Amino acid sequence: QLQASGGGLVQAGRSLTLSCAASGAILRINRMGWYRQAPGKQRELVATITSGGITNYADSVRGRFTISRDTAKNTVYLQMSSPKPDDTAVYYCTANAYRQGFGWSDYWGQGTLVTVSS
């Protein structure tokens, strides 16, 4: 189970940080990441981070957003610096995790809405 938080209304240019904590008999997490879905558009990758700290960003957010993780807390963060109105979307966190009794699976959070005003 993934629980995302930190969304809301933010003015363009102001920073916002999203958090997502994984829980529920998780023994190991490999890759964690963030996706987003804007109204009328398909869900798209925002950023991912491996267990070794290797990051990957969509071209549209590279240089403005920073993904990080706290392995001890099974938590992934997305720092959104200089957000633009085009960044308005529901943001979903995801994790490739090993759960006791279930093995490896991809898990998704419930989504948190980010609205960037101009």
ABEGO torsion letter per residue (X at the ends): XBBBBGBEBBBBGBBBBBBBBBBGGBABBBBBBBBBBBBGBBBBBABBBBAAGBBBBBAAABGABBBBBBAAAGBBBBBBBGBBAAABBBBBBBBBBBBBGAEBBBBBBAEBBBBBBX
